[in-house]
């Protein structure tokens, strides 16, 4: 499974030893998180986050062209921080018939307020 992150202004994510990916951004710049899904198997990434710290702007799915019987592609979640600080997003790969997550990805989004840097 391949995964990468892209911040709205070109930052990638750095991984901690515990597997948590860290993304740094500002309140002005949305971030994008890209995850692969195989919908033929019933895979679906479900994000859990605090809506008082982050706003989900978009949730898009780009199917990869190929065999008509296979439905896999890249899911893109776009978030924007609504207050400064570190906000955690937990993604769980769910399958319709299972009660437990098949896989997990954790991201810590650290958002700074660019206006506070200008005042000096």
DSSP file (Angstrom, degrees, kcal/mol; ACC not computed):
  #  RESIDUE AA STRUCTURE BP1 BP2  ACC     N-H-->O    O-->H-N    N-H-->O    O-->H-N    TCO  KAPPA ALPHA  PHI   PSI    X-CA   Y-CA   Z-CA
    1    1 A X              0   0    0      0, 0.0     2,-0.4     0, 0.0    36,-0.0   0.000 360.0 360.0 360.0 130.6    0.0    0.0    0.0
    2    2 A X        +     0   0    0      2,-0.0    34,-0.7     0, 0.0     2,-0.3  -0.844 360.0 171.1-106.9 140.8    1.4    3.4   -1.0
    3    3 A X  E     +A   35   0A   0     -2,-0.4     2,-0.3    32,-0.1    32,-0.2  -0.997   4.1 170.8-146.3 142.1    0.6    6.6    0.8
    4    4 A X  E     -A   34   0A   0     30,-1.1    30,-1.9    -2,-0.3     2,-0.4  -0.989  18.9-140.8-147.5 159.8    1.9   10.1    0.6
    5    5 A X  E     -A   33   0A   0     -2,-0.3     2,-0.4    28,-0.2     8,-0.3  -0.886  10.4-169.7-119.4 150.8    0.9   13.5    2.0
    6    6 A X  E     -A   32   0A   0     26,-2.7    26,-3.3    -2,-0.4     6,-0.2  -0.970  13.1-146.1-139.3 122.6    1.0   16.9    0.5
    7    7 A X  E >   -A   31   0A   0      4,-2.9     3,-2.2    -2,-0.4    24,-0.3  -0.566  33.8-107.5 -82.4 155.5    0.5   20.1    2.3
    8    8 A X  T 3  S+     0   0    0     22,-1.7    23,-0.1     1,-0.3    22,-0.1   0.706 118.9  41.2 -56.8 -22.6   -1.2   22.9    0.4
    9    9 A X  T 3  S-     0   0    0     20,-0.1    -1,-0.3    21,-0.1    22,-0.1  -0.032 130.2 -82.5-120.7  31.4    2.0   24.8    0.0
   10   10 A X  S <  S+     0   0    0     -3,-2.2     2,-0.3     1,-0.3    -2,-0.1   0.526  79.5 138.0  93.6   7.0    4.4   21.9   -0.7
   11   11 A X        -     0   0    0     13,-0.1    -4,-2.9     1,-0.0    -1,-0.3  -0.682  36.6-152.8 -86.2 141.1    5.4   20.4    2.6
   12   12 A X        -     0   0    0     -2,-0.3    12,-0.5    -6,-0.2     2,-0.4  -0.392  26.6 -95.7 -94.2-178.3    5.5   16.7    3.0
   13   13 A X        -     0   0    0     -8,-0.3     2,-0.4    -2,-0.1    10,-0.2  -0.834  26.5-146.5-103.0 139.9    5.0   14.7    6.2
   14   14 A X  E     -D   22   0B   0      8,-2.2     8,-3.6    -2,-0.4     2,-0.4  -0.848  19.0-131.6-100.9 140.7    7.7   13.6    8.5
   15   15 A X  E     -D   21   0B   0     -2,-0.4     6,-0.2     6,-0.2     2,-0.1  -0.759  10.1-145.1 -97.5 137.1    7.3   10.3   10.3
   16   16 A X    >   -     0   0    0      4,-2.9     3,-1.8    -2,-0.4    -1,-0.0  -0.449  35.7-102.2 -83.4 167.6    7.8    9.8   14.0
   17   17 A X  T 3  S+     0   0    0      1,-0.3    -1,-0.1    -2,-0.1    -2,-0.0   0.758 122.7  60.5 -64.4 -23.3    9.2    6.5   15.3
   18   18 A X  T 3  S-     0   0    0      2,-0.1    -1,-0.3     1,-0.0     3,-0.1   0.361 122.1-105.3 -86.2   7.3    5.7    5.6   16.4
   19   19 A X  S <  S+     0   0    0     -3,-1.8    87,-0.4     1,-0.3     2,-0.4   0.407  75.1 139.9  88.3  -2.8    4.5    5.8   12.8
   20   20 A X        -     0   0    0     85,-0.1    -4,-2.9    87,-0.1     2,-0.4  -0.618  46.3-140.4 -76.4 128.6    2.6    9.1   13.3
   21   21 A X  E     -De  15 107B   0     85,-2.6    87,-3.1    -2,-0.4     2,-0.5  -0.758  12.4-148.9 -89.5 135.1    3.1   11.4   10.3
   22   22 A X  E     -De  14 108B   0     -8,-3.6    -8,-2.2    -2,-0.4     2,-0.5  -0.903  12.7-173.0-108.4 129.5    3.6   15.1   11.1
   23   23 A X  E     - e   0 109B   0     85,-2.6    87,-2.9    -2,-0.5     2,-0.4  -0.986   8.7-155.8-122.3 126.2    2.4   17.8    8.7
   24   24 A X  E     + e   0 110B   0     -2,-0.5     2,-0.3   -12,-0.5    87,-0.2  -0.857  29.4 141.0-103.3 136.5    3.2   21.4    9.4
   25   25 A X  E     - e   0 111B   0     85,-2.5    87,-1.9    -2,-0.4     2,-0.3  -0.869  41.3-112.4-153.2-177.3    1.0   24.1    7.9
   26   26 A X  E >   - e   0 112B   0     -2,-0.3     3,-1.0    85,-0.3    55,-0.4  -0.796  36.9-103.3-120.9 169.3   -0.6   27.5    8.7
   27   27 A X  T 3  S+     0   0    0     85,-1.9    86,-0.1    -2,-0.3    84,-0.0   0.754 120.2  55.9 -63.1 -23.1   -4.2   28.4    9.2
   28   28 A X  T 3  S+     0   0    0      1,-0.1     2,-0.6    52,-0.1    -1,-0.2   0.693  98.4  68.7 -82.3 -19.7   -4.2   29.9    5.6
   29   29 A X  S <  S-     0   0    0     -3,-1.0    52,-0.4   -20,-0.0    -3,-0.2  -0.888  70.2-145.4-113.3 119.0   -3.0   26.8    3.8
   30   30 A X        -     0   0    0     -2,-0.6   -22,-1.7    50,-0.1     2,-0.3  -0.352  16.7-142.0 -69.5 158.4   -5.1   23.6    3.4
   31   31 A X  E     -AB   7  79A   0     48,-2.8    48,-2.2   -24,-0.3     2,-0.4  -0.881   4.6-145.9-119.4 155.3   -3.4   20.2    3.4
   32   32 A X  E     -AB   6  78A   0    -26,-3.3   -26,-2.7    -2,-0.3     2,-0.5  -0.969   6.1-164.5-122.0 138.9   -4.1   17.1    1.4
   33   33 A X  E     -AB   5  77A   0     44,-2.7    44,-2.7    -2,-0.4     2,-0.5  -0.992   9.8-158.1-122.2 125.7   -3.7   13.5    2.5
   34   34 A X  E     +AB   4  76A   0    -30,-1.9   -30,-1.1    -2,-0.5     2,-0.4  -0.899  14.8 172.9-109.0 127.8   -3.7   10.8   -0.2
   35   35 A X  E     -AB   3  75A   0     40,-2.7    40,-3.7    -2,-0.5     2,-0.3  -0.988  28.7-122.8-133.7 142.6   -4.5    7.2    0.6
   36   36 A X  E     - B   0  74A   0    -34,-0.7     2,-0.4    -2,-0.4    38,-0.2  -0.662  27.7-171.6 -85.8 138.7   -5.0    4.2   -1.7
   37   37 A X  E     - B   0  73A   0     36,-2.8    36,-2.5    -2,-0.3     2,-0.6  -0.981  20.2-156.4-128.3 142.2   -8.3    2.3   -1.6
   38   38 A X  E > > + B   0  72A   0     -2,-0.4     5,-1.9    34,-0.2     3,-1.0  -0.865  14.5 179.1-113.0  93.4   -9.3   -1.0   -3.2
   39   39 A X  G > 5S+     0   0    0     32,-1.8     3,-0.6    -2,-0.6    33,-0.2   0.683  74.7  72.0 -72.5 -16.6  -13.1   -0.7   -3.3
   40   40 A X  G 3 5S+     0   0    0     31,-0.9    -1,-0.3     1,-0.2    32,-0.1   0.880 102.9  43.4 -61.3 -36.6  -13.4   -4.0   -5.1
   41   41 A X  G < 5S-     0   0    0     -3,-1.0    -1,-0.2    30,-0.2    -2,-0.2   0.500 125.2-106.1 -84.1  -5.8  -12.5   -5.5   -1.7
   42   42 A X  T < 5 +     0   0    0     -3,-0.6    54,-0.7    -4,-0.3    -3,-0.2   0.629  62.8 162.3  89.5  14.5  -14.8   -3.1    0.1
   43   43 A X  E   < +F   95   0B   0     -5,-1.9     2,-0.3    52,-0.2    -1,-0.2  -0.426   9.0 170.7 -71.3 141.8  -12.1   -0.9    1.5
   44   44 A X  E     -F   94   0B   0     50,-1.6    50,-3.1    -2,-0.1     2,-0.4  -0.895  27.6-137.2-153.0 120.5  -13.0    2.6    2.7
   45   45 A X  E     -F   93   0B   0     -2,-0.3     2,-0.5    48,-0.2    48,-0.2  -0.663  20.6-166.3 -79.5 129.5  -10.8    5.0    4.7
   46   46 A X  E     -F   92   0B   0     46,-2.5    46,-2.2    -2,-0.4     2,-0.3  -0.969   7.9-147.7-120.0 117.4  -12.8    6.7    7.5
   47   47 A X  E     -F   91   0B   0     -2,-0.5     2,-0.4    44,-0.2    44,-0.2  -0.631   8.8-166.2 -87.2 143.4  -11.2    9.8    9.2
   48   48 A X  E     +F   90   0B   0     42,-2.4    42,-2.6    -2,-0.3     2,-0.3  -0.998  27.9 139.5-124.4 126.0  -11.8   10.6   12.9
   49   49 A X        -     0   0    0     -2,-0.4     2,-0.7    40,-0.2    40,-0.1  -0.968  56.9 -92.3-158.3 165.4  -10.8   14.1   13.9
   50   50 A X    >>  -     0   0    0     38,-0.5     4,-1.9    -2,-0.3     3,-1.8  -0.784  27.6-156.3 -88.4 113.4  -11.9   17.0   16.1
   51   51 A X  T 34 S+     0   0    0     -2,-0.7    -1,-0.1     1,-0.3     5,-0.0   0.609  89.6  67.8 -69.5  -9.2  -14.0   19.4   14.0
   52   52 A X  T 34 S+     0   0    0      1,-0.1    -1,-0.3     3,-0.0     3,-0.1   0.674 113.2  30.5 -79.7 -15.0  -13.2   22.3   16.4
   53   53 A X  T <4 S+     0   0    0     -3,-1.8    29,-2.4     1,-0.3    30,-0.9   0.702 126.0  33.3-109.5 -29.6   -9.6   22.1   15.2
   54   54 A X  E  <  -C   81   0A   0     -4,-1.9     2,-0.4    27,-0.3    -1,-0.3  -0.961  60.4-153.5-132.4 146.8   -9.8   20.9   11.6
   55   55 A X  E     -C   80   0A   0     25,-2.5    25,-2.2    -2,-0.3     2,-0.7  -0.980  18.7-133.7-119.1 130.8  -12.4   21.4    8.8
   56   56 A X  E     +C   79   0A   0     -2,-0.4    23,-0.2    23,-0.2     3,-0.1  -0.748  27.5 174.6 -82.8 114.2  -12.8   18.8    6.1
   57   57 A X  E     +     0   0A   0     21,-3.0     2,-0.3    -2,-0.7    22,-0.2   0.815  61.9   3.9 -89.4 -35.0  -12.9   20.8    2.8
   58   58 A X  E     -C   78   0A   0     20,-1.5    20,-2.7     2,-0.0     2,-0.3  -0.998  44.4-169.0-154.3 150.5  -12.9   17.9    0.3
   59   59 A X  E     +C   77   0A   0     -2,-0.3     2,-0.3    18,-0.2    18,-0.2  -0.847  29.2 170.9-141.2  99.1  -13.1   14.1    0.1
   60   60 A X  E     -C   76   0A   0     16,-2.8    16,-3.0    -2,-0.3     2,-0.4  -0.804  22.6-154.2-117.6 153.3  -12.4   12.9   -3.5
   61   61 A X  E     -C   75   0A   0     -2,-0.3     2,-0.6    14,-0.2    14,-0.2  -0.993   3.6-164.9-128.3 125.3  -11.8    9.6   -5.1
   62   62 A X  E     -C   74   0A   0     12,-2.9    12,-2.2    -2,-0.4     2,-0.2  -0.925  16.3-145.0-112.2 108.5   -9.8    9.1   -8.3
   63   63 A X  E     -C   73   0A   0     -2,-0.6     2,-0.5    10,-0.2    10,-0.3  -0.512  14.3-129.0 -73.4 136.0  -10.3    5.7   -9.8
   64   64 A X        -     0   0    0      8,-2.6     8,-0.4    -2,-0.2    -1,-0.1  -0.755  27.5-116.7 -87.3 125.3   -7.2    4.3  -11.5
   65   65 A X        +     0   0    0     -2,-0.5     2,-0.3     6,-0.1    -1,-0.1  -0.304  67.8  94.5 -62.5 141.9   -8.0    3.2  -15.0
   66   66 A X  S    S+     0   0    0      4,-0.1     2,-0.1    -3,-0.0    -1,-0.1  -0.906  70.7  12.8 173.5-144.5   -7.6   -0.5  -15.6
   67   67 A X    >   -     0   0    0     -2,-0.3     3,-1.6     1,-0.1    -1,-0.0  -0.365  62.7-134.2 -60.1 131.9   -9.6   -3.7  -15.5
   68   68 A X  T 3  S+     0   0    0      1,-0.3    -1,-0.1    -2,-0.1    -3,-0.0   0.760 103.9  58.3 -61.6 -25.6  -13.3   -2.9  -15.5
   69   69 A X  T 3  S+     0   0    0      2,-0.0     2,-0.5     1,-0.0    -1,-0.3   0.610  96.5  74.2 -81.5 -10.9  -13.9   -5.5  -12.7
   70   70 A X    <   -     0   0    0     -3,-1.6     2,-0.6     2,-0.1    -4,-0.1  -0.890  58.2-170.9-109.4 130.1  -11.4   -3.8  -10.4
   71   71 A X        +     0   0    0     -2,-0.5   -32,-1.8    -8,-0.1   -31,-0.9  -0.799  32.0 135.6-119.9  87.6  -12.3   -0.5   -8.6
   72   72 A X  E     +B   38   0A   0     -2,-0.6    -8,-2.6    -8,-0.4     2,-0.3  -0.939  16.3 124.7-129.8 157.4   -9.2    0.8   -6.9
   73   73 A X  E     -BC  37  63A   0    -36,-2.5   -36,-2.8    -2,-0.3     2,-0.5  -0.962  54.1 -57.5 179.8-166.0   -7.7    4.3   -6.7
   74   74 A X  E     -BC  36  62A   0    -12,-2.2   -12,-2.9    -2,-0.3     2,-0.5  -0.877  34.9-153.9-109.3 129.8   -6.5    7.2   -4.7
   75   75 A X  E     -BC  35  61A   0    -40,-3.7   -40,-2.7    -2,-0.5     2,-0.5  -0.874  10.8-160.6-101.2 131.5   -8.6    8.9   -2.0
   76   76 A X  E     -BC  34  60A   0    -16,-3.0   -16,-2.8    -2,-0.5     2,-0.5  -0.960   5.7-169.5-119.1 121.5   -7.7   12.5   -1.3
   77   77 A X  E     -BC  33  59A   0    -44,-2.7   -44,-2.7    -2,-0.5     2,-0.5  -0.930   6.5-160.7-106.8 130.2   -8.8   14.2    1.9
   78   78 A X  E     +BC  32  58A   0    -20,-2.7   -21,-3.0    -2,-0.5   -20,-1.5  -0.957  13.9 179.0-115.4 122.7   -8.3   18.0    2.1
   79   79 A X  E     -BC  31  56A   0    -48,-2.2   -48,-2.8    -2,-0.5     2,-0.4  -0.841  15.5-159.3-119.1 154.9   -8.3   19.6    5.6
   80   80 A X  E     - C   0  55A   0    -25,-2.2   -25,-2.5    -2,-0.3     2,-0.3  -0.996  22.7-125.9-133.2 130.9   -7.9   23.1    6.8
   81   81 A X  E     - C   0  54A   0     -2,-0.4   -27,-0.3   -52,-0.4     3,-0.1  -0.554  18.4-170.5 -72.7 135.6   -6.9   24.0   10.4
   82   82 A X  S    S+     0   0    0    -29,-2.4     2,-0.3    -2,-0.3   -28,-0.2   0.498  72.2  25.1-106.3  -7.6   -9.3   26.4   12.0
   83   83 A X  S    S-     0   0    0    -30,-0.9    -1,-0.2     2,-0.1    28,-0.2  -0.986  90.2 -97.1-150.6 151.4   -7.2   27.1   15.1
   84   84 A X  S    S+     0   0    0     -2,-0.3     2,-0.2    -3,-0.1    28,-0.2  -0.230  76.6  63.4 -64.8 156.4   -3.5   26.9   15.9
   85   85 A X  E    S- G   0 111B   0     26,-2.7    26,-3.2     2,-0.1     2,-0.5  -0.762  90.2 -48.4 127.3-171.0   -2.0   23.9   17.6
   86   86 A X  E     - G   0 110B   0     24,-0.2     2,-0.4    -2,-0.2    24,-0.2  -0.900  49.8-172.5-105.4 126.2   -1.6   20.2   16.9
   87   87 A X  E     - G   0 109B   0     22,-2.9    22,-3.3    -2,-0.5     2,-0.4  -0.972  13.3-141.4-123.1 128.2   -4.6   18.3   15.6
   88   88 A X  E     - G   0 108B   0     -2,-0.4   -38,-0.5    20,-0.2     2,-0.5  -0.715  10.9-167.0 -94.4 136.5   -4.7   14.5   15.2
   89   89 A X  E     - G   0 107B   0     18,-3.0    18,-2.5    -2,-0.4     2,-0.6  -0.991   4.4-163.7-119.6 124.5   -6.4   12.7   12.4
   90   90 A X  E     -FG  48 106B   0    -42,-2.6   -42,-2.4    -2,-0.5     2,-0.5  -0.941   3.6-165.0-107.4 121.4   -6.9    9.0   12.7
   91   91 A X  E     -FG  47 105B   0     14,-3.2    14,-2.2    -2,-0.6     2,-0.5  -0.922   3.6-169.2-104.6 129.1   -7.7    7.1    9.5
   92   92 A X  E     -FG  46 104B   0    -46,-2.2   -46,-2.5    -2,-0.5     2,-0.9  -0.976  20.1-135.8-118.1 129.3   -9.1    3.6    9.8
   93   93 A X  E     -FG  45 103B   0     10,-2.7     9,-3.2    -2,-0.5    10,-0.7  -0.745  32.7-167.2 -83.3 110.5   -9.4    1.4    6.7
   94   94 A X  E     -F   44   0B   0    -50,-3.1   -50,-1.6    -2,-0.9     2,-0.4  -0.693  16.6-158.3-101.4 150.4  -12.9   -0.2    7.1
   95   95 A X  E >   -F   43   0B   0      5,-0.3     3,-2.4    -2,-0.3   -52,-0.2  -0.997  28.3-121.3-126.9 134.6  -14.4   -3.1    5.3
   96   96 A X  T 3  S+     0   0    0    -54,-0.7   -54,-0.1    -2,-0.4    -1,-0.1   0.723 107.8  41.9 -49.0 -34.1  -18.2   -3.3    5.3
   97   97 A X  T 3  S+     0   0    0    -55,-0.0     2,-0.4    -3,-0.0    -1,-0.3   0.410 100.4  83.6 -99.3   2.4  -18.5   -6.7    6.9
   98   98 A X    <   -     0   0    0     -3,-2.4    -3,-0.3     1,-0.1     4,-0.1  -0.835  58.1-156.5-110.2 145.3  -15.8   -6.3    9.6
   99   99 A X  S    S+     0   0    0     -2,-0.4     2,-0.3     2,-0.1    -1,-0.1   0.687  79.2  61.0 -87.2 -20.9  -16.2   -4.7   13.0
  100  100 A X  S    S-     0   0    0      1,-0.1    -5,-0.3    -5,-0.0     2,-0.2  -0.733  93.7 -97.7-108.7 157.1  -12.5   -3.9   13.4
  101  101 A X        -     0   0    0     -2,-0.3    -7,-0.2     1,-0.1     3,-0.1  -0.476  18.4-150.0 -72.5 140.1  -10.2   -1.7   11.2
  102  102 A X  S    S-     0   0    0     -9,-3.2     2,-0.3     1,-0.2    -8,-0.1   0.800  79.7  -6.0 -75.4 -32.3   -8.1   -3.4    8.6
  103  103 A X  E     - G   0  93B   0    -10,-0.7   -10,-2.7     2,-0.0     2,-0.3  -0.969  64.8-146.2-158.0 162.1   -5.4   -0.8    8.8
  104  104 A X  E     - G   0  92B   0     -2,-0.3     2,-0.4   -12,-0.2   -12,-0.2  -0.990   7.1-171.8-138.9 147.7   -4.7    2.6   10.5
  105  105 A X  E     - G   0  91B   0    -14,-2.2   -14,-3.2    -2,-0.3     2,-0.4  -0.996  11.0-160.4-135.4 135.5   -2.8    5.8    9.6
  106  106 A X  E     - G   0  90B   0    -87,-0.4   -85,-2.6    -2,-0.4     2,-0.4  -0.965   7.6-175.9-122.5 133.0   -2.3    8.6   12.1
  107  107 A X  E     -eG  21  89B   0    -18,-2.5   -18,-3.0    -2,-0.4     2,-0.6  -0.988  14.1-156.2-127.3 134.8   -1.4   12.2   11.2
  108  108 A X  E     -eG  22  88B   0    -87,-3.1   -85,-2.6    -2,-0.4     2,-0.7  -0.957  13.2-159.5-107.2 115.6   -0.6   15.1   13.5
  109  109 A X  E     -eG  23  87B   0    -22,-3.3   -22,-2.9    -2,-0.6     2,-0.7  -0.861   2.5-162.2 -97.5 115.4   -1.3   18.4   11.8
  110  110 A X  E     -eG  24  86B   0    -87,-2.9   -85,-2.5    -2,-0.7     2,-0.5  -0.881  11.3-170.7-101.5 113.2    0.6   21.2   13.4
  111  111 A X  E     -eG  25  85B   0    -26,-3.2   -26,-2.7    -2,-0.7     2,-0.3  -0.881   5.5-167.6-110.8 131.8   -0.9   24.6   12.5
  112  112 A X  E     -e   26   0B   0    -87,-1.9   -85,-1.9    -2,-0.5     2,-0.8  -0.801  26.4-118.2-111.7 158.9    0.6   28.0   13.2
  113  113 A X    >>  -     0   0    0     -2,-0.3     3,-1.1   -87,-0.2     4,-0.7  -0.854  18.3-159.6 -96.4 110.3   -1.1   31.3   12.9
  114  114 A X  H >> S+     0   0    0     -2,-0.8     4,-1.1     1,-0.3     3,-0.5   0.789  88.6  62.4 -64.2 -25.5    0.9   33.4   10.3
  115  115 A X  H 3> S+     0   0    0      1,-0.2     4,-1.1     2,-0.2    -1,-0.3   0.809  97.0  57.8 -69.3 -27.9   -0.5   36.6   11.6
  116  116 A X  H <4 S+     0   0    0     -3,-1.1    -1,-0.2     1,-0.2    -2,-0.2   0.765 102.8  55.0 -73.6 -23.1    1.1   36.0   15.0
  117  117 A X  H << S+     0   0    0     -4,-0.7    -1,-0.2    -3,-0.5    -2,-0.2   0.836 103.3  55.4 -74.5 -32.8    4.6   35.8   13.3
  118  118 A X  H  < S+     0   0    0     -4,-1.1     2,-0.5     2,-0.1    -2,-0.2   0.832  91.0  80.1 -72.3 -32.4    4.2   39.2   11.6
  119  119 A X     <        0   0    0     -4,-1.1     0, 0.0     1,-0.2     0, 0.0  -0.625 360.0 360.0 -77.3 126.5    3.6   41.1   14.8
  120  120 A X              0   0    0     -2,-0.5    -1,-0.2     0, 0.0    -2,-0.1   0.380 360.0 360.0-155.9 360.0    6.9   41.7   16.5
